[in-house]
Amino acid sequence: MLIMEAFAPRQLNYESGGPKDPGLLYAPSTIENDFEGLRIHESYELFIELNEGTFHQGLASVMRLRGVKGQGCI
């Protein structure tokens, strides 16, 4: 099972943390292509409020994914 949360490309519009290099940001479609063979149960982008220390504060754009490899299903 893979459970993932990563900064999304829209994060470049916010100062709440995350990489400033677009190549290090993830869209749901990018992750789905990277994990071929993974049965995707959820894959979406959303805005969340970060409160994770000095450099991760405020509104942020993230993507979340949940998937299973092989026959398993949740």
CHARMM internal coordinates of N, CA and C (Angstrom, degrees):
IC EDIT
DIST 1 N 1 CA 1.4426
DIST 1 CA 1 C 1.5275
ANGL 1 N 1 CA 1 C 107.78
DIST 1 C 2 N 1.3253
ANGL 1 CA 1 C 2 N 115.28
DIHE 1 N 1 CA 1 C 2 N 139.87
DIST 2 N 2 CA 1.4502
ANGL 1 C 2 N 2 CA 121.82
DIHE 1 CA 1 C 2 N 2 CA 175.45
DIST 2 CA 2 C 1.5252
ANGL 2 N 2 CA 2 C 108.41
DIHE 1 C 2 N 2 CA 2 C -118.97
DIST 2 C 3 N 1.3119
ANGL 2 CA 2 C 3 N 116.34
DIHE 2 N 2 CA 2 C 3 N 125.52
DIST 3 N 3 CA 1.4579
ANGL 2 C 3 N 3 CA 122.98
DIHE 2 CA 2 C 3 N 3 CA 173.42
DIST 3 CA 3 C 1.5218
ANGL 3 N 3 CA 3 C 105.55
DIHE 2 C 3 N 3 CA 3 C -122.61
DIST 3 C 4 N 1.3259
ANGL 3 CA 3 C 4 N 116.36
DIHE 3 N 3 CA 3 C 4 N 123.88
DIST 4 N 4 CA 1.4528
ANGL 3 C 4 N 4 CA 119.31
DIHE 3 CA 3 C 4 N 4 CA -171.76
DIST 4 CA 4 C 1.5262
ANGL 4 N 4 CA 4 C 111.15
DIHE 3 C 4 N 4 CA 4 C -139.07
DIST 4 C 5 N 1.3151
ANGL 4 CA 4 C 5 N 115.32
DIHE 4 N 4 CA 4 C 5 N 140.42
DIST 5 N 5 CA 1.4584
ANGL 4 C 5 N 5 CA 122.17
DIHE 4 CA 4 C 5 N 5 CA 168.13
DIST 5 CA 5 C 1.5175
ANGL 5 N 5 CA 5 C 106.31
DIHE 4 C 5 N 5 CA 5 C -133.08
DIST 5 C 6 N 1.3327
ANGL 5 CA 5 C 6 N 116.77
DIHE 5 N 5 CA 5 C 6 N 128.83
DIST 6 N 6 CA 1.4630
ANGL 5 C 6 N 6 CA 121.78
DIHE 5 CA 5 C 6 N 6 CA -178.27
DIST 6 CA 6 C 1.5176
ANGL 6 N 6 CA 6 C 108.77
DIHE 5 C 6 N 6 CA 6 C -143.26
DIST 6 C 7 N 1.3158
ANGL 6 CA 6 C 7 N 116.24
DIHE 6 N 6 CA 6 C 7 N 157.32
DIST 7 N 7 CA 1.4527
ANGL 6 C 7 N 7 CA 119.89
DIHE 6 CA 6 C 7 N 7 CA 175.72
DIST 7 CA 7 C 1.5277
ANGL 7 N 7 CA 7 C 109.56
DIHE 6 C 7 N 7 CA 7 C -66.96
DIST 7 C 8 N 1.3253
ANGL 7 CA 7 C 8 N 115.71
DIHE 7 N 7 CA 7 C 8 N 139.60
DIST 8 N 8 CA 1.4649
ANGL 7 C 8 N 8 CA 123.51
DIHE 7 CA 7 C 8 N 8 CA -179.22
DIST 8 CA 8 C 1.5331
ANGL 8 N 8 CA 8 C 109.76
DIHE 7 C 8 N 8 CA 8 C -97.14
DIST 8 C 9 N 1.3357
ANGL 8 CA 8 C 9 N 117.93
DIHE 8 N 8 CA 8 C 9 N 163.44
DIST 9 N 9 CA 1.4710
ANGL 8 C 9 N 9 CA 120.72
DIHE 8 CA 8 C 9 N 9 CA -179.34
DIST 9 CA 9 C 1.5261
ANGL 9 N 9 CA 9 C 114.50
DIHE 8 C 9 N 9 CA 9 C -54.63
DIST 9 C 10 N 1.3116
ANGL 9 CA 9 C 10 N 119.03
DIHE 9 N 9 CA 9 C 10 N -33.02
DIST 10 N 10 CA 1.4725
ANGL 9 C 10 N 10 CA 120.79
DIHE 9 CA 9 C 10 N 10 CA 179.03
DIST 10 CA 10 C 1.5275
ANGL 10 N 10 CA 10 C 112.75
DIHE 9 C 10 N 10 CA 10 C -64.92
DIST 10 C 11 N 1.3366
ANGL 10 CA 10 C 11 N 116.64
DIHE 10 N 10 CA 10 C 11 N -12.83
DIST 11 N 11 CA 1.4593
ANGL 10 C 11 N 11 CA 120.52
DIHE 10 CA 10 C 11 N 11 CA 178.94
DIST 11 CA 11 C 1.5267
ANGL 11 N 11 CA 11 C 111.59
DIHE 10 C 11 N 11 CA 11 C -62.01
DIST 11 C 12 N 1.3227
ANGL 11 CA 11 C 12 N 117.26
DIHE 11 N 11 CA 11 C 12 N -22.81
DIST 12 N 12 CA 1.4701
ANGL 11 C 12 N 12 CA 120.41
DIHE 11 CA 11 C 12 N 12 CA 178.57
DIST 12 CA 12 C 1.5305
ANGL 12 N 12 CA 12 C 111.96
DIHE 11 C 12 N 12 CA 12 C -60.47
DIST 12 C 13 N 1.3368
ANGL 12 CA 12 C 13 N 117.21
DIHE 12 N 12 CA 12 C 13 N -19.63
DIST 13 N 13 CA 1.4651
ANGL 12 C 13 N 13 CA 122.04
DIHE 12 CA 12 C 13 N 13 CA 179.05
DIST 13 CA 13 C 1.5302
ANGL 13 N 13 CA 13 C 112.96
DIHE 12 C 13 N 13 CA 13 C -84.66
DIST 13 C 14 N 1.3302
ANGL 13 CA 13 C 14 N 117.37
DIHE 13 N 13 CA 13 C 14 N -2.44
DIST 14 N 14 CA 1.4659
ANGL 13 C 14 N 14 CA 121.15
DIHE 13 CA 13 C 14 N 14 CA -174.47
DIST 14 CA 14 C 1.5217
ANGL 14 N 14 CA 14 C 110.31
DIHE 13 C 14 N 14 CA 14 C -124.58
DIST 14 C 15 N 1.3111
ANGL 14 CA 14 C 15 N 116.08
DIHE 14 N 14 CA 14 C 15 N 153.37
DIST 15 N 15 CA 1.4719
ANGL 14 C 15 N 15 CA 122.87
DIHE 14 CA 14 C 15 N 15 CA -179.73
DIST 15 CA 15 C 1.5314
ANGL 15 N 15 CA 15 C 111.61
DIHE 14 C 15 N 15 CA 15 C -104.68
DIST 15 C 16 N 1.3155
ANGL 15 CA 15 C 16 N 117.34
DIHE 15 N 15 CA 15 C 16 N 25.48
DIST 16 N 16 CA 1.4638
ANGL 15 C 16 N 16 CA 121.34
DIHE 15 CA 15 C 16 N 16 CA -174.57
DIST 16 CA 16 C 1.5264
ANGL 16 N 16 CA 16 C 113.68
DIHE 15 C 16 N 16 CA 16 C -93.38
DIST 16 C 17 N 1.3224
ANGL 16 CA 16 C 17 N 117.31
DIHE 16 N 16 CA 16 C 17 N 11.13
DIST 17 N 17 CA 1.4561
ANGL 16 C 17 N 17 CA 120.15
DIHE 16 CA 16 C 17 N 17 CA 178.32
DIST 17 CA 17 C 1.5149
ANGL 17 N 17 CA 17 C 111.97
DIHE 16 C 17 N 17 CA 17 C 120.34
DIST 17 C 18 N 1.3134
ANGL 17 CA 17 C 18 N 115.01
DIHE 17 N 17 CA 17 C 18 N -173.66
DIST 18 N 18 CA 1.4562
ANGL 17 C 18 N 18 CA 120.68
DIHE 17 CA 17 C 18 N 18 CA 178.88
DIST 18 CA 18 C 1.5137
ANGL 18 N 18 CA 18 C 113.01
DIHE 17 C 18 N 18 CA 18 C 87.45
DIST 18 C 19 N 1.3250
ANGL 18 CA 18 C 19 N 116.10
DIHE 18 N 18 CA 18 C 19 N 166.12
DIST 19 N 19 CA 1.4623
ANGL 18 C 19 N 19 CA 121.26
DIHE 18 CA 18 C 19 N 19 CA -179.06
DIST 19 CA 19 C 1.5263
ANGL 19 N 19 CA 19 C 111.91
DIHE 18 C 19 N 19 CA 19 C -67.17
DIST 19 C 20 N 1.3196
ANGL 19 CA 19 C 20 N 116.54
DIHE 19 N 19 CA 19 C 20 N 149.16
DIST 20 N 20 CA 1.4639
ANGL 19 C 20 N 20 CA 122.00
DIHE 19 CA 19 C 20 N 20 CA 174.66
DIST 20 CA 20 C 1.5325
ANGL 20 N 20 CA 20 C 110.95
DIHE 19 C 20 N 20 CA 20 C -97.59
DIST 20 C 21 N 1.3242
ANGL 20 CA 20 C 21 N 117.45
DIHE 20 N 20 CA 20 C 21 N -3.37
DIST 21 N 21 CA 1.4654
ANGL 20 C 21 N 21 CA 123.54
DIHE 20 CA 20 C 21 N 21 CA 177.34
DIST 21 CA 21 C 1.5290
ANGL 21 N 21 CA 21 C 108.48
DIHE 20 C 21 N 21 CA 21 C -90.33
DIST 21 C 22 N 1.3391
ANGL 21 CA 21 C 22 N 119.32
DIHE 21 N 21 CA 21 C 22 N 115.12
DIST 22 N 22 CA 1.4617
ANGL 21 C 22 N 22 CA 121.42
DIHE 21 CA 21 C 22 N 22 CA -179.45
DIST 22 CA 22 C 1.5302
ANGL 22 N 22 CA 22 C 113.89
DIHE 21 C 22 N 22 CA 22 C -55.20
DIST 22 C 23 N 1.3259
ANGL 22 CA 22 C 23 N 117.16
DIHE 22 N 22 CA 22 C 23 N -27.08
DIST 23 N 23 CA 1.4581
ANGL 22 C 23 N 23 CA 121.17
DIHE 22 CA 22 C 23 N 23 CA 179.19
DIST 23 CA 23 C 1.5230
ANGL 23 N 23 CA 23 C 113.64
DIHE 22 C 23 N 23 CA 23 C -69.07
DIST 23 C 24 N 1.3363
ANGL 23 CA 23 C 24 N 116.76
DIHE 23 N 23 CA 23 C 24 N -12.00
DIST 24 N 24 CA 1.4617
ANGL 23 C 24 N 24 CA 121.04
DIHE 23 CA 23 C 24 N 24 CA 179.93
DIST 24 CA 24 C 1.5265
ANGL 24 N 24 CA 24 C 112.55
DIHE 23 C 24 N 24 CA 24 C -104.96
DIST 24 C 25 N 1.3277
ANGL 24 CA 24 C 25 N 116.67
DIHE 24 N 24 CA 24 C 25 N 8.28
DIST 25 N 25 CA 1.4630
ANGL 24 C 25 N 25 CA 122.06
DIHE 24 CA 24 C 25 N 25 CA 179.19
DIST 25 CA 25 C 1.5249
ANGL 25 N 25 CA 25 C 108.61
DIHE 24 C 25 N 25 CA 25 C -106.57
DIST 25 C 26 N 1.3181
ANGL 25 CA 25 C 26 N 117.23
DIHE 25 N 25 CA 25 C 26 N 152.80
DIST 26 N 26 CA 1.4575
ANGL 25 C 26 N 26 CA 121.19
DIHE 25 CA 25 C 26 N 26 CA -170.74
DIST 26 CA 26 C 1.5195
ANGL 26 N 26 CA 26 C 112.69
DIHE 25 C 26 N 26 CA 26 C -125.88
DIST 26 C 27 N 1.3142
ANGL 26 CA 26 C 27 N 115.52
DIHE 26 N 26 CA 26 C 27 N 130.69
DIST 27 N 27 CA 1.4623
ANGL 26 C 27 N 27 CA 122.50
DIHE 26 CA 26 C 27 N 27 CA 170.40
DIST 27 CA 27 C 1.5279
ANGL 27 N 27 CA 27 C 107.06
DIHE 26 C 27 N 27 CA 27 C -100.10
DIST 27 C 28 N 1.3346
ANGL 27 CA 27 C 28 N 118.78
DIHE 27 N 27 CA 27 C 28 N 150.72
DIST 28 N 28 CA 1.4628
ANGL 27 C 28 N 28 CA 119.56
DIHE 27 CA 27 C 28 N 28 CA 178.66
DIST 28 CA 28 C 1.5271
ANGL 28 N 28 CA 28 C 113.23
DIHE 27 C 28 N 28 CA 28 C -51.70
DIST 28 C 29 N 1.3227
ANGL 28 CA 28 C 29 N 118.61
DIHE 28 N 28 CA 28 C 29 N -40.69
DIST 29 N 29 CA 1.4636
ANGL 28 C 29 N 29 CA 120.53
DIHE 28 CA 28 C 29 N 29 CA -179.06
DIST 29 CA 29 C 1.5291
ANGL 29 N 29 CA 29 C 111.85
DIHE 28 C 29 N 29 CA 29 C -64.23
DIST 29 C 30 N 1.3328
ANGL 29 CA 29 C 30 N 117.47
DIHE 29 N 29 CA 29 C 30 N -35.90
DIST 30 N 30 CA 1.4645
ANGL 29 C 30 N 30 CA 121.31
DIHE 29 CA 29 C 30 N 30 CA 177.83
DIST 30 CA 30 C 1.5172
ANGL 30 N 30 CA 30 C 110.78
DIHE 29 C 30 N 30 CA 30 C -63.19
DIST 30 C 31 N 1.3112
ANGL 30 CA 30 C 31 N 117.35
DIHE 30 N 30 CA 30 C 31 N -47.25
DIST 31 N 31 CA 1.4607
ANGL 30 C 31 N 31 CA 121.63
DIHE 30 CA 30 C 31 N 31 CA -179.34
DIST 31 CA 31 C 1.5241
ANGL 31 N 31 CA 31 C 110.70
DIHE 30 C 31 N 31 CA 31 C -64.76
DIST 31 C 32 N 1.3220
ANGL 31 CA 31 C 32 N 116.75
DIHE 31 N 31 CA 31 C 32 N -41.87
DIST 32 N 32 CA 1.4683
ANGL 31 C 32 N 32 CA 119.89
DIHE 31 CA 31 C 32 N 32 CA 179.22
DIST 32 CA 32 C 1.5243
ANGL 32 N 32 CA 32 C 110.35
DIHE 31 C 32 N 32 CA 32 C -59.45
DIST 32 C 33 N 1.3325
ANGL 32 CA 32 C 33 N 117.64
DIHE 32 N 32 CA 32 C 33 N -39.97
DIST 33 N 33 CA 1.4619
ANGL 32 C 33 N 33 CA 120.87
DIHE 32 CA 32 C 33 N 33 CA 177.95
DIST 33 CA 33 C 1.5228
ANGL 33 N 33 CA 33 C 111.82
DIHE 32 C 33 N 33 CA 33 C -70.39
DIST 33 C 34 N 1.3235
ANGL 33 CA 33 C 34 N 117.71
DIHE 33 N 33 CA 33 C 34 N -35.74
DIST 34 N 34 CA 1.4688
ANGL 33 C 34 N 34 CA 121.57
DIHE 33 CA 33 C 34 N 34 CA -179.27
DIST 34 CA 34 C 1.5190
ANGL 34 N 34 CA 34 C 112.46
DIHE 33 C 34 N 34 CA 34 C -67.87
DIST 34 C 35 N 1.3138
ANGL 34 CA 34 C 35 N 117.88
DIHE 34 N 34 CA 34 C 35 N -28.80
DIST 35 N 35 CA 1.4531
ANGL 34 C 35 N 35 CA 122.11
DIHE 34 CA 34 C 35 N 35 CA -177.12
DIST 35 CA 35 C 1.5252
ANGL 35 N 35 CA 35 C 110.11
DIHE 34 C 35 N 35 CA 35 C -112.73
DIST 35 C 36 N 1.3236
ANGL 35 CA 35 C 36 N 115.90
DIHE 35 N 35 CA 35 C 36 N 58.06
DIST 36 N 36 CA 1.4614
ANGL 35 C 36 N 36 CA 120.86
DIHE 35 CA 35 C 36 N 36 CA 177.91
DIST 36 CA 36 C 1.5285
ANGL 36 N 36 CA 36 C 109.44
DIHE 35 C 36 N 36 CA 36 C -57.70
DIST 36 C 37 N 1.3116
ANGL 36 CA 36 C 37 N 116.75
DIHE 36 N 36 CA 36 C 37 N 137.06
DIST 37 N 37 CA 1.4527
ANGL 36 C 37 N 37 CA 121.46
DIHE 36 CA 36 C 37 N 37 CA -178.64
DIST 37 CA 37 C 1.5197
ANGL 37 N 37 CA 37 C 113.00
DIHE 36 C 37 N 37 CA 37 C 93.99
DIST 37 C 38 N 1.3212
ANGL 37 CA 37 C 38 N 116.79
DIHE 37 N 37 CA 37 C 38 N -6.70
DIST 38 N 38 CA 1.4619
ANGL 37 C 38 N 38 CA 121.35
DIHE 37 CA 37 C 38 N 38 CA 178.17
DIST 38 CA 38 C 1.5233
ANGL 38 N 38 CA 38 C 108.73
DIHE 37 C 38 N 38 CA 38 C -85.74
DIST 38 C 39 N 1.3118
ANGL 38 CA 38 C 39 N 116.81
DIHE 38 N 38 CA 38 C 39 N 127.77
DIST 39 N 39 CA 1.4716
ANGL 38 C 39 N 39 CA 120.51
DIHE 38 CA 38 C 39 N 39 CA 175.25
DIST 39 CA 39 C 1.5227
ANGL 39 N 39 CA 39 C 107.26
DIHE 38 C 39 N 39 CA 39 C -79.85
DIST 39 C 40 N 1.3270
ANGL 39 CA 39 C 40 N 116.11
DIHE 39 N 39 CA 39 C 40 N 111.66
DIST 40 N 40 CA 1.4584
ANGL 39 C 40 N 40 CA 122.17
DIHE 39 CA 39 C 40 N 40 CA -176.29
DIST 40 CA 40 C 1.5223
ANGL 40 N 40 CA 40 C 109.82
DIHE 39 C 40 N 40 CA 40 C -81.45
DIST 40 C 41 N 1.3198
ANGL 40 CA 40 C 41 N 115.69
DIHE 40 N 40 CA 40 C 41 N 124.71
DIST 41 N 41 CA 1.4674
ANGL 40 C 41 N 41 CA 121.22
DIHE 40 CA 40 C 41 N 41 CA 176.15
DIST 41 CA 41 C 1.5239
ANGL 41 N 41 CA 41 C 111.18
DIHE 40 C 41 N 41 CA 41 C -99.75
DIST 41 C 42 N 1.3330
ANGL 41 CA 41 C 42 N 116.22
DIHE 41 N 41 CA 41 C 42 N -34.52
DIST 42 N 42 CA 1.4693
ANGL 41 C 42 N 42 CA 121.61
DIHE 41 CA 41 C 42 N 42 CA 176.72
DIST 42 CA 42 C 1.5180
ANGL 42 N 42 CA 42 C 108.23
DIHE 41 C 42 N 42 CA 42 C -147.66
DIST 42 C 43 N 1.3095
ANGL 42 CA 42 C 43 N 116.33
DIHE 42 N 42 CA 42 C 43 N 140.05
DIST 43 N 43 CA 1.4507
ANGL 42 C 43 N 43 CA 121.64
DIHE 42 CA 42 C 43 N 43 CA 175.71
DIST 43 CA 43 C 1.5226
ANGL 43 N 43 CA 43 C 107.07
DIHE 42 C 43 N 43 CA 43 C -157.83
DIST 43 C 44 N 1.3257
ANGL 43 CA 43 C 44 N 116.44
DIHE 43 N 43 CA 43 C 44 N 112.80
DIST 44 N 44 CA 1.4589
ANGL 43 C 44 N 44 CA 119.13
DIHE 43 CA 43 C 44 N 44 CA -176.15
DIST 44 CA 44 C 1.5264
ANGL 44 N 44 CA 44 C 110.82
DIHE 43 C 44 N 44 CA 44 C -159.95
DIST 44 C 45 N 1.3239
ANGL 44 CA 44 C 45 N 114.95
DIHE 44 N 44 CA 44 C 45 N 160.27
DIST 45 N 45 CA 1.4534
ANGL 44 C 45 N 45 CA 122.51
DIHE 44 CA 44 C 45 N 45 CA 175.90
DIST 45 CA 45 C 1.5276
ANGL 45 N 45 CA 45 C 108.40
DIHE 44 C 45 N 45 CA 45 C -107.85
DIST 45 C 46 N 1.3228
ANGL 45 CA 45 C 46 N 116.83
DIHE 45 N 45 CA 45 C 46 N 143.51
DIST 46 N 46 CA 1.4537
ANGL 45 C 46 N 46 CA 120.28
DIHE 45 CA 45 C 46 N 46 CA 178.43
DIST 46 CA 46 C 1.5207
ANGL 46 N 46 CA 46 C 110.32
DIHE 45 C 46 N 46 CA 46 C -152.77
DIST 46 C 47 N 1.3197
ANGL 46 CA 46 C 47 N 115.26
DIHE 46 N 46 CA 46 C 47 N 166.55
DIST 47 N 47 CA 1.4631
ANGL 46 C 47 N 47 CA 121.84
DIHE 46 CA 46 C 47 N 47 CA 175.41
DIST 47 CA 47 C 1.5229
ANGL 47 N 47 CA 47 C 107.91
DIHE 46 C 47 N 47 CA 47 C -102.17
DIST 47 C 48 N 1.3333
ANGL 47 CA 47 C 48 N 115.41
DIHE 47 N 47 CA 47 C 48 N 134.11
DIST 48 N 48 CA 1.4592
ANGL 47 C 48 N 48 CA 121.35
DIHE 47 CA 47 C 48 N 48 CA 178.49
DIST 48 CA 48 C 1.5267
ANGL 48 N 48 CA 48 C 108.61
DIHE 47 C 48 N 48 CA 48 C -130.92
DIST 48 C 49 N 1.3005
ANGL 48 CA 48 C 49 N 116.27
DIHE 48 N 48 CA 48 C 49 N 161.75
DIST 49 N 49 CA 1.4588
ANGL 48 C 49 N 49 CA 122.60
DIHE 48 CA 48 C 49 N 49 CA 175.80
DIST 49 CA 49 C 1.5272
ANGL 49 N 49 CA 49 C 107.91
DIHE 48 C 49 N 49 CA 49 C -99.66
DIST 49 C 50 N 1.3229
ANGL 49 CA 49 C 50 N 116.83
DIHE 49 N 49 CA 49 C 50 N 115.47
DIST 50 N 50 CA 1.4639
ANGL 49 C 50 N 50 CA 121.40
DIHE 49 CA 49 C 50 N 50 CA 179.99
DIST 50 CA 50 C 1.5229
ANGL 50 N 50 CA 50 C 110.46
DIHE 49 C 50 N 50 CA 50 C -86.64
DIST 50 C 51 N 1.3195
ANGL 50 CA 50 C 51 N 116.01
DIHE 50 N 50 CA 50 C 51 N 141.30
DIST 51 N 51 CA 1.4551
ANGL 50 C 51 N 51 CA 123.72
DIHE 50 CA 50 C 51 N 51 CA 172.50
DIST 51 CA 51 C 1.5279
ANGL 51 N 51 CA 51 C 106.05
DIHE 50 C 51 N 51 CA 51 C -147.46
DIST 51 C 52 N 1.3446
ANGL 51 CA 51 C 52 N 114.37
DIHE 51 N 51 CA 51 C 52 N 67.69
DIST 52 N 52 CA 1.4686
ANGL 51 C 52 N 52 CA 121.03
DIHE 51 CA 51 C 52 N 52 CA -170.73
DIST 52 CA 52 C 1.5188
ANGL 52 N 52 CA 52 C 112.35
DIHE 51 C 52 N 52 CA 52 C -123.37
DIST 52 C 53 N 1.3037
ANGL 52 CA 52 C 53 N 117.24
DIHE 52 N 52 CA 52 C 53 N 36.53
DIST 53 N 53 CA 1.4535
ANGL 52 C 53 N 53 CA 119.76
DIHE 52 CA 52 C 53 N 53 CA 179.67
DIST 53 CA 53 C 1.5191
ANGL 53 N 53 CA 53 C 111.69
DIHE 52 C 53 N 53 CA 53 C 107.16
DIST 53 C 54 N 1.3099
ANGL 53 CA 53 C 54 N 115.88
DIHE 53 N 53 CA 53 C 54 N 179.28
DIST 54 N 54 CA 1.4552
ANGL 53 C 54 N 54 CA 123.37
DIHE 53 CA 53 C 54 N 54 CA -171.89
DIST 54 CA 54 C 1.5250
ANGL 54 N 54 CA 54 C 113.97
DIHE 53 C 54 N 54 CA 54 C -53.36
DIST 54 C 55 N 1.3219
ANGL 54 CA 54 C 55 N 118.68
DIHE 54 N 54 CA 54 C 55 N -42.32
DIST 55 N 55 CA 1.4604
ANGL 54 C 55 N 55 CA 121.77
DIHE 54 CA 54 C 55 N 55 CA -172.10
DIST 55 CA 55 C 1.5320
ANGL 55 N 55 CA 55 C 114.17
DIHE 54 C 55 N 55 CA 55 C -98.28
DIST 55 C 56 N 1.3180
ANGL 55 CA 55 C 56 N 117.63
DIHE 55 N 55 CA 55 C 56 N 4.03
DIST 56 N 56 CA 1.4696
ANGL 55 C 56 N 56 CA 121.33
DIHE 55 CA 55 C 56 N 56 CA 178.67
DIST 56 CA 56 C 1.5236
ANGL 56 N 56 CA 56 C 108.95
DIHE 55 C 56 N 56 CA 56 C -133.65
DIST 56 C 57 N 1.3250
ANGL 56 CA 56 C 57 N 115.26
DIHE 56 N 56 CA 56 C 57 N 74.52
DIST 57 N 57 CA 1.4631
ANGL 56 C 57 N 57 CA 122.47
DIHE 56 CA 56 C 57 N 57 CA -178.30
DIST 57 CA 57 C 1.5187
ANGL 57 N 57 CA 57 C 109.51
DIHE 56 C 57 N 57 CA 57 C -129.69
DIST 57 C 58 N 1.3366
ANGL 57 CA 57 C 58 N 116.86
DIHE 57 N 57 CA 57 C 58 N 133.90
DIST 58 N 58 CA 1.4576
ANGL 57 C 58 N 58 CA 121.17
DIHE 57 CA 57 C 58 N 58 CA 172.76
DIST 58 CA 58 C 1.5142
ANGL 58 N 58 CA 58 C 113.71
DIHE 57 C 58 N 58 CA 58 C 108.12
DIST 58 C 59 N 1.3229
ANGL 58 CA 58 C 59 N 115.22
DIHE 58 N 58 CA 58 C 59 N -171.75
DIST 59 N 59 CA 1.4532
ANGL 58 C 59 N 59 CA 122.40
DIHE 58 CA 58 C 59 N 59 CA -178.00
DIST 59 CA 59 C 1.5222
ANGL 59 N 59 CA 59 C 110.41
DIHE 58 C 59 N 59 CA 59 C -67.42
DIST 59 C 60 N 1.3388
ANGL 59 CA 59 C 60 N 116.48
DIHE 59 N 59 CA 59 C 60 N 136.98
DIST 60 N 60 CA 1.4628
ANGL 59 C 60 N 60 CA 121.59
DIHE 59 CA 59 C 60 N 60 CA -178.75
DIST 60 CA 60 C 1.5247
ANGL 60 N 60 CA 60 C 109.84
DIHE 59 C 60 N 60 CA 60 C -141.20
DIST 60 C 61 N 1.3227
ANGL 60 CA 60 C 61 N 115.28
DIHE 60 N 60 CA 60 C 61 N 152.35
DIST 61 N 61 CA 1.4623
ANGL 60 C 61 N 61 CA 122.70
DIHE 60 CA 60 C 61 N 61 CA 175.90
DIST 61 CA 61 C 1.5271
ANGL 61 N 61 CA 61 C 108.22
DIHE 60 C 61 N 61 CA 61 C -105.84
DIST 61 C 62 N 1.3204
ANGL 61 CA 61 C 62 N 116.00
DIHE 61 N 61 CA 61 C 62 N 119.00
DIST 62 N 62 CA 1.4701
ANGL 61 C 62 N 62 CA 121.38
DIHE 61 CA 61 C 62 N 62 CA -179.34
DIST 62 CA 62 C 1.5234
ANGL 62 N 62 CA 62 C 109.65
DIHE 61 C 62 N 62 CA 62 C -129.31
DIST 62 C 63 N 1.3097
ANGL 62 CA 62 C 63 N 114.64
DIHE 62 N 62 CA 62 C 63 N 162.53
DIST 63 N 63 CA 1.4575
ANGL 62 C 63 N 63 CA 120.20
DIHE 62 CA 62 C 63 N 63 CA 170.54
DIST 63 CA 63 C 1.5185
ANGL 63 N 63 CA 63 C 107.34
DIHE 62 C 63 N 63 CA 63 C -118.32
DIST 63 C 64 N 1.3259
ANGL 63 CA 63 C 64 N 115.29
DIHE 63 N 63 CA 63 C 64 N 148.03
DIST 64 N 64 CA 1.4680
ANGL 63 C 64 N 64 CA 121.30
DIHE 63 CA 63 C 64 N 64 CA 178.10
DIST 64 CA 64 C 1.5146
ANGL 64 N 64 CA 64 C 108.80
DIHE 63 C 64 N 64 CA 64 C -126.45
DIST 64 C 65 N 1.3121
ANGL 64 CA 64 C 65 N 114.47
DIHE 64 N 64 CA 64 C 65 N 142.90
DIST 65 N 65 CA 1.4570
ANGL 64 C 65 N 65 CA 120.75
DIHE 64 CA 64 C 65 N 65 CA 179.61
DIST 65 CA 65 C 1.5209
ANGL 65 N 65 CA 65 C 109.36
DIHE 64 C 65 N 65 CA 65 C -141.27
DIST 65 C 66 N 1.3035
ANGL 65 CA 65 C 66 N 115.23
DIHE 65 N 65 CA 65 C 66 N 140.77
DIST 66 N 66 CA 1.4688
ANGL 65 C 66 N 66 CA 122.15
DIHE 65 CA 65 C 66 N 66 CA 172.55
DIST 66 CA 66 C 1.5129
ANGL 66 N 66 CA 66 C 106.82
DIHE 65 C 66 N 66 CA 66 C -136.04
DIST 66 C 67 N 1.3330
ANGL 66 CA 66 C 67 N 117.23
DIHE 66 N 66 CA 66 C 67 N 125.45
DIST 67 N 67 CA 1.4585
ANGL 66 C 67 N 67 CA 121.65
DIHE 66 CA 66 C 67 N 67 CA -179.07
DIST 67 CA 67 C 1.5050
ANGL 67 N 67 CA 67 C 111.73
DIHE 66 C 67 N 67 CA 67 C -150.91
DIST 67 C 68 N 1.3377
ANGL 67 CA 67 C 68 N 115.18
DIHE 67 N 67 CA 67 C 68 N 165.77
DIST 68 N 68 CA 1.4570
ANGL 67 C 68 N 68 CA 122.61
DIHE 67 CA 67 C 68 N 68 CA -179.38
DIST 68 CA 68 C 1.5114
ANGL 68 N 68 CA 68 C 108.62
DIHE 67 C 68 N 68 CA 68 C -130.93
DIST 68 C 69 N 1.3234
ANGL 68 CA 68 C 69 N 117.16
DIHE 68 N 68 CA 68 C 69 N 137.04
DIST 69 N 69 CA 1.4533
ANGL 68 C 69 N 69 CA 121.91
DIHE 68 CA 68 C 69 N 69 CA 176.47
DIST 69 CA 69 C 1.5243
ANGL 69 N 69 CA 69 C 109.17
DIHE 68 C 69 N 69 CA 69 C -94.06
DIST 69 C 70 N 1.3075
ANGL 69 CA 69 C 70 N 116.01
DIHE 69 N 69 CA 69 C 70 N 138.75
DIST 70 N 70 CA 1.4599
ANGL 69 C 70 N 70 CA 120.83
DIHE 69 CA 69 C 70 N 70 CA 175.51
DIST 70 CA 70 C 1.5161
ANGL 70 N 70 CA 70 C 112.45
DIHE 69 C 70 N 70 CA 70 C 86.60
DIST 70 C 71 N 1.3331
ANGL 70 CA 70 C 71 N 115.82
DIHE 70 N 70 CA 70 C 71 N -150.69
DIST 71 N 71 CA 1.4500
ANGL 70 C 71 N 71 CA 123.21
DIHE 70 CA 70 C 71 N 71 CA -173.16
DIST 71 CA 71 C 1.5256
ANGL 71 N 71 CA 71 C 113.89
DIHE 70 C 71 N 71 CA 71 C -77.36
DIST 71 C 72 N 1.3329
ANGL 71 CA 71 C 72 N 117.65
DIHE 71 N 71 CA 71 C 72 N -22.33
DIST 72 N 72 CA 1.4582
ANGL 71 C 72 N 72 CA 120.56
DIHE 71 CA 71 C 72 N 72 CA -175.02
DIST 72 CA 72 C 1.5183
ANGL 72 N 72 CA 72 C 113.70
DIHE 71 C 72 N 72 CA 72 C -60.62
DIST 72 C 73 N 1.3001
ANGL 72 CA 72 C 73 N 116.09
DIHE 72 N 72 CA 72 C 73 N 149.85
DIST 73 N 73 CA 1.4462
ANGL 72 C 73 N 73 CA 121.11
DIHE 72 CA 72 C 73 N 73 CA 179.50
DIST 73 CA 73 C 1.5304
ANGL 73 N 73 CA 73 C 109.25
DIHE 72 C 73 N 73 CA 73 C -147.11
DIST 73 C 74 N 1.3168
ANGL 73 CA 73 C 74 N 115.79
DIHE 73 N 73 CA 73 C 74 N 137.26
DIST 74 N 74 CA 1.4623
ANGL 73 C 74 N 74 CA 120.29
DIHE 73 CA 73 C 74 N 74 CA 178.87
DIST 74 CA 74 C 1.5142
ANGL 74 N 74 CA 74 C 108.81
DIHE 73 C 74 N 74 CA 74 C -114.25
END
COOR INIT
IC SEED 1 N 1 CA 1 C
IC BUILD
